Amino acid sequence: MMDPTTDNAGTTGDPDTARASLEALRAEIAKAVVGQDPAVTGLVVALLCRGHVLLEGVPGVAKTLLVRALASALELDTKRVQFTPDLMPSDVTGSLVYDTRTAEFSFQPGPVFTNLLLADEINRTPPKTQSSLLEAMEERQVTVDGTPRLLPDPFLVAATQNPVEYEGTYPLPEAQLDRFLLKLTIPLPSRQDEIDVLTRHAEGFNPRDLKAAGVRPVAGPADLEAARAAVAKTTVSPEITAYVVDICRATRESPSLTLGVSPRGATALLATSRAWAWLTGRDYVIPDDVKALALPTLRHRVQLRPEAEMEGVTPDSVINAILAHVPVPR
């Protein structure tokens, strides 16, 4: 991949400049977050595909810091919502407020009216409030009192969640999970990465002050538009399309799964593969691009059989087995 060294956010709308600017996000986010390069790549892919990202990991692995660092490195408006058990749908989407001066109701926009929405600990709020994001994520609008209101573009939901076995969590319904383009798992850091984290804190790093850490904007809306246009021109051969379909159909036939990948999931895998191909400097998709994005794109779209789960089978292991058996096009 390219290693850009530009000092300012690209604003020319040129595809090569846009790629360099998006690649520069890695270096900026690394000033605040150690050792989470796959998650950074996933967030960039989601931006290119106009998709949303679900970040899962135990508390304390920098899920929230990662999204905040991304927002700081982009010239985009961002808002954060802390999902709690008492959060109401109107707290997210907005509501009508009575104005005593005009004796009329006026719409008060909620935090969803932004470019990058950080939905922190989304699975700690009841399903009713979780579902308030469905229309926003899918239709890019919210409807209040029968009136649809468009959200800004770009619009991305980056939701964090703790593993479902943790205290006080509500599993996300399948319909909501399917609206997330990618599910990225944030692992515990390696020993060396954890040493680096503690060293930074010992030297005065403050995770609440990203400007002091040197995180600066390196990409903006013009870069995103240029990049998206270039991704849309990335060639996908009929053989690659058939390969994506065969992978997704294999999940529906797996004896370990009660729910396989839907056609929406197949479309998502094709889109993320194109974005990854463009990021790596190609204008065409190869099978390795599909393999690289299969796990984060598909793992949350399948459902294990209870007996398979008891035997220690995971969605990742099922998908990896399918990738090993589906014939790869030449």
C-alpha positions as CSV (number, residue, x, y, z in Angstrom):
1,M,0.0,0.0,0.0
2,M,1.0,3.6,-0.4
3,D,2.7,5.5,2.4
4,P,1.5,9.1,2.1
5,T,3.3,11.8,3.9
6,T,1.1,14.8,3.1
7,D,0.6,17.3,5.8
8,N,-2.9,18.5,5.0
9,A,-6.2,16.8,4.3
10,G,-6.6,16.3,0.6
11,T,-9.2,18.4,-1.0
12,T,-8.5,18.1,-4.8
13,G,-11.0,15.3,-5.5
14,D,-8.2,13.4,-7.4
15,P,-8.4,9.5,-6.8
16,D,-4.7,9.1,-6.2
17,T,-4.7,12.0,-3.7
18,A,-7.8,10.5,-2.1
19,R,-6.1,7.1,-1.7
20,A,-3.0,8.7,-0.2
21,S,-5.2,10.7,2.2
22,L,-7.2,7.7,3.4
23,E,-4.0,5.7,3.8
24,A,-2.6,8.5,5.9
25,L,-5.5,7.8,8.4
26,R,-3.5,4.8,9.6
27,A,-0.5,7.0,10.7
28,E,-2.8,9.5,12.4
29,I,-4.9,6.9,14.3
30,A,-1.7,5.1,15.4
31,K,-0.8,8.2,17.3
32,A,-3.6,7.4,19.7
33,V,-4.3,3.6,19.2
34,V,-1.7,0.9,19.3
35,G,-1.9,-2.2,17.2
36,Q,-5.4,-2.1,15.7
37,D,-4.5,-1.8,12.0
38,P,-7.2,-4.3,10.8
39,A,-9.9,-2.3,12.6
40,V,-8.7,0.9,11.0
41,T,-8.7,-0.7,7.6
42,G,-12.3,-1.9,8.2
43,L,-13.5,1.5,9.1
44,V,-11.9,3.0,5.9
45,V,-13.6,0.3,3.8
46,A,-16.9,1.1,5.4
47,L,-16.5,4.8,4.6
48,L,-15.8,3.9,1.0
49,C,-18.9,1.6,0.8
50,R,-21.3,3.9,2.6
51,G,-21.6,1.2,5.2
52,H,-21.7,0.9,9.0
53,V,-19.4,-0.9,11.4
54,L,-19.9,-2.9,14.6
55,L,-16.9,-3.1,16.9
56,E,-16.9,-5.9,19.4
57,G,-14.5,-6.4,22.2
58,V,-14.2,-6.6,26.0
59,P,-14.2,-3.4,27.9
60,G,-10.9,-1.4,27.8
61,V,-9.5,-2.4,24.4
62,A,-9.8,1.1,22.9
63,K,-13.0,0.6,20.9
64,T,-14.3,4.1,21.7
65,L,-10.8,5.7,21.4
66,L,-10.4,4.1,17.9
67,V,-13.6,5.8,16.6
68,R,-12.8,9.1,18.2
69,A,-9.3,9.0,16.6
70,L,-10.9,8.3,13.2
71,A,-13.2,11.3,13.7
72,S,-10.3,13.5,14.6
73,A,-8.4,12.4,11.5
74,L,-11.3,13.2,9.2
75,E,-12.8,16.6,8.4
76,L,-16.3,15.4,9.3
77,D,-18.9,16.3,11.9
78,T,-19.2,13.7,14.7
79,K,-21.4,13.0,17.7
80,R,-21.4,10.3,20.4
81,V,-24.3,8.6,22.1
82,Q,-23.8,6.5,25.2
83,F,-26.4,3.7,25.0
84,T,-27.9,3.0,28.4
85,P,-30.9,1.0,29.6
86,D,-33.1,4.1,30.0
87,L,-32.2,5.7,26.6
88,M,-35.3,6.4,24.5
89,P,-35.5,6.3,20.6
90,S,-36.2,10.1,20.5
91,D,-32.9,10.6,22.4
92,V,-31.2,9.3,19.2
93,T,-33.4,10.5,16.3
94,G,-34.8,13.7,17.7
95,S,-38.3,14.8,18.6
96,L,-40.9,17.6,18.2
97,V,-40.6,20.3,20.8
98,Y,-43.4,22.8,21.6
99,D,-42.4,26.4,21.3
100,T,-44.4,28.6,23.6
101,R,-43.4,31.7,21.7
102,T,-44.9,30.6,18.4
103,A,-47.4,28.1,19.8
104,E,-46.1,25.5,17.3
105,F,-44.1,22.3,17.4
106,S,-40.6,22.4,15.9
107,F,-38.3,19.5,15.2
108,Q,-35.2,19.2,17.5
109,P,-32.7,17.0,15.7
110,G,-31.1,14.2,17.6
111,P,-27.4,13.2,17.6
112,V,-28.0,11.0,14.6
113,F,-27.9,14.1,12.4
114,T,-24.1,14.0,11.9
115,N,-21.5,12.5,9.6
116,L,-20.0,10.0,12.0
117,L,-22.2,8.7,14.8
118,L,-20.4,6.8,17.6
119,A,-23.0,4.5,19.2
120,D,-21.2,3.5,22.3
121,E,-22.1,0.2,23.9
122,I,-25.1,-0.2,21.7
123,N,-26.1,-3.6,23.2
124,R,-26.6,-2.1,26.6
125,T,-29.9,-0.5,25.6
126,P,-33.2,-2.3,25.0
127,P,-34.2,-3.5,21.5
128,K,-36.7,-0.7,21.0
129,T,-34.0,1.9,21.1
130,Q,-31.6,-0.2,19.2
131,S,-34.2,-0.4,16.4
132,S,-34.5,3.4,16.2
133,L,-31.2,3.3,14.2
134,L,-32.6,0.9,11.6
135,E,-34.2,3.5,9.3
136,A,-31.3,5.8,9.7
137,M,-28.7,3.1,8.8
138,E,-30.7,1.7,5.8
139,E,-32.6,4.7,4.4
140,R,-30.3,7.5,5.5
141,Q,-33.2,9.3,7.0
142,V,-35.4,9.4,10.1
143,T,-39.2,9.7,10.3
144,V,-40.7,11.7,13.2
145,D,-44.4,12.4,13.3
146,G,-44.8,11.0,9.8
147,T,-42.3,13.4,8.2
148,P,-39.0,11.9,6.8
149,R,-35.9,13.9,7.3
150,L,-32.7,13.2,5.4
151,L,-29.4,12.7,7.1
152,P,-26.2,14.3,6.0
153,D,-23.8,12.6,3.6
154,P,-21.5,11.0,4.3
155,F,-23.2,9.2,7.2
156,L,-21.6,6.3,9.1
157,V,-22.6,4.6,12.3
158,A,-19.7,3.1,14.3
159,A,-21.2,1.1,17.1
160,T,-19.3,-0.6,19.9
161,Q,-20.5,-3.5,21.9
162,N,-19.3,-5.8,24.6
163,P,-19.6,-9.6,24.1
164,V,-23.1,-10.8,24.7
165,E,-22.2,-12.9,27.7
166,Y,-21.3,-9.8,29.6
167,E,-23.6,-8.5,32.3
168,G,-26.4,-6.1,31.2
169,T,-26.2,-6.7,27.5
170,Y,-29.1,-7.1,25.0
171,P,-28.2,-9.2,21.9
172,L,-28.8,-7.2,18.7
173,P,-31.6,-8.7,16.5
174,E,-30.7,-10.3,13.2
175,A,-32.4,-7.5,11.2
176,Q,-30.2,-4.9,12.9
177,L,-27.0,-6.9,12.6
178,D,-27.6,-7.3,8.9
179,R,-27.5,-3.5,8.5
180,F,-23.9,-3.4,9.6
181,L,-21.5,-3.7,6.7
182,L,-18.7,-5.1,8.8
183,K,-18.3,-6.6,12.3
184,L,-14.8,-6.0,13.5
185,T,-13.5,-7.9,16.6
186,I,-11.1,-5.9,18.7
187,P,-8.7,-8.4,20.5
188,L,-6.7,-7.9,23.6
189,P,-3.3,-6.4,22.7
190,S,-0.1,-8.4,22.4
191,R,2.4,-8.2,25.2
192,Q,4.6,-5.7,23.2
193,D,1.6,-3.6,22.2
194,E,0.4,-3.4,25.9
195,I,3.9,-2.3,26.9
196,D,3.7,0.4,24.2
197,V,0.3,1.5,25.6
198,L,1.6,1.8,29.1
199,T,4.8,3.6,28.0
200,R,2.7,6.2,26.2
201,H,0.6,6.8,29.4
202,A,3.7,7.0,31.5
203,E,5.0,9.7,29.1
204,G,1.8,11.8,29.6
205,F,-0.6,10.5,26.8
206,N,-4.2,11.6,27.6
207,P,-6.8,9.7,25.6
208,R,-9.3,12.5,26.2
209,D,-7.1,15.0,24.4
210,L,-6.3,13.7,20.9
211,K,-5.1,17.1,19.7
212,A,-2.3,17.0,22.2
213,A,-1.4,13.5,20.9
214,G,-0.9,15.1,17.5
215,V,-3.9,13.6,15.7
216,R,-4.8,15.9,12.9
217,P,-7.3,15.9,9.9
218,V,-5.8,14.3,6.8
219,A,-8.9,13.5,4.7
220,G,-12.2,15.1,4.1
221,P,-15.5,14.9,2.1
222,A,-13.8,15.6,-1.2
223,D,-11.4,12.7,-0.7
224,L,-14.3,10.4,0.2
225,E,-16.3,11.3,-2.9
226,A,-13.3,10.9,-5.2
227,A,-12.5,7.6,-3.6
228,R,-16.0,6.3,-3.8
229,A,-16.2,7.2,-7.5
230,A,-12.9,5.3,-8.1
231,V,-14.2,2.3,-6.2
232,A,-17.4,2.2,-8.3
233,K,-15.2,1.9,-11.4
234,T,-13.2,-1.1,-10.0
235,T,-13.7,-4.0,-12.4
236,V,-15.4,-7.2,-11.1
237,S,-15.2,-10.2,-13.5
238,P,-18.1,-12.7,-13.8
239,E,-15.9,-15.3,-12.2
240,I,-15.4,-13.2,-9.1
241,T,-19.1,-12.5,-8.9
242,A,-19.8,-16.2,-9.1
243,Y,-17.2,-16.9,-6.4
244,V,-18.9,-14.5,-4.0
245,V,-22.2,-16.1,-4.7
246,D,-20.8,-19.6,-4.2
247,I,-19.3,-18.6,-0.8
248,C,-22.6,-17.1,0.4
249,R,-24.7,-20.1,-0.8
250,A,-22.3,-22.5,0.9
251,T,-23.2,-20.8,4.3
252,R,-26.9,-21.6,3.7
253,E,-26.0,-25.3,3.2
254,S,-23.6,-25.6,6.2
255,P,-24.7,-28.2,8.8
256,S,-23.3,-25.9,11.5
257,L,-25.6,-23.0,10.7
258,T,-29.3,-22.3,11.1
259,L,-29.0,-19.0,9.2
260,G,-26.8,-18.4,6.2
261,V,-25.8,-15.3,4.4
262,S,-28.6,-13.5,2.6
263,P,-28.3,-11.8,-0.9
264,R,-27.8,-8.5,0.9
265,G,-24.7,-10.1,2.6
266,A,-23.4,-11.3,-0.8
267,T,-23.8,-7.7,-2.2
268,A,-21.9,-6.4,0.9
269,L,-19.1,-8.9,0.3
270,L,-18.8,-7.8,-3.3
271,A,-18.7,-4.1,-2.3
272,T,-16.1,-4.5,0.4
273,S,-13.9,-6.6,-1.9
274,R,-14.0,-3.8,-4.5
275,A,-13.1,-1.2,-1.9
276,W,-10.2,-3.3,-0.6
277,A,-8.9,-3.9,-4.2
278,W,-8.9,-0.1,-4.8
279,L,-7.1,0.6,-1.5
280,T,-4.4,-1.9,-2.4
281,G,-3.8,0.0,-5.7
282,R,-5.7,-2.2,-8.2
283,D,-8.7,-1.4,-10.5
284,Y,-9.9,-4.9,-10.5
285,V,-10.9,-7.5,-7.9
286,I,-9.1,-10.8,-7.3
287,P,-10.1,-13.8,-5.2
288,D,-7.7,-12.7,-2.4
289,D,-9.7,-9.5,-2.0
290,V,-12.8,-11.6,-1.4
291,K,-11.0,-13.8,1.1
292,A,-9.6,-10.8,3.0
293,L,-13.0,-9.3,3.6
294,A,-15.1,-12.5,4.0
295,L,-14.8,-12.8,7.8
296,P,-15.6,-9.2,8.8
297,T,-18.4,-8.9,6.2
298,L,-20.1,-12.3,6.9
299,R,-19.4,-13.3,10.5
300,H,-22.4,-11.4,11.9
301,R,-24.8,-12.5,9.2
302,V,-24.8,-16.2,10.1
303,Q,-26.3,-18.0,13.1
304,L,-24.8,-21.1,14.7
305,R,-26.8,-24.2,15.6
306,P,-26.9,-24.6,19.4
307,E,-25.2,-28.0,19.3
308,A,-22.4,-26.6,17.1
309,E,-21.9,-23.7,19.5
310,M,-21.7,-26.1,22.4
311,E,-18.9,-27.9,20.6
312,G,-16.9,-24.7,20.3
313,V,-17.7,-24.0,16.7
314,T,-17.6,-20.2,15.8
315,P,-18.9,-18.3,12.8
316,D,-15.3,-17.5,11.9
317,S,-14.3,-21.2,11.8
318,V,-17.3,-22.1,9.7
319,I,-16.6,-19.3,7.2
320,N,-12.9,-20.3,7.1
321,A,-13.8,-23.9,6.3
322,I,-16.1,-22.7,3.5
323,L,-13.3,-20.5,2.0
324,A,-11.0,-23.6,2.1
325,H,-13.5,-25.7,0.1
326,V,-15.2,-23.4,-2.4
327,P,-13.3,-23.6,-5.7
328,V,-11.2,-20.4,-6.3
329,P,-11.5,-18.9,-9.8
330,R,-8.3,-18.6,-11.8
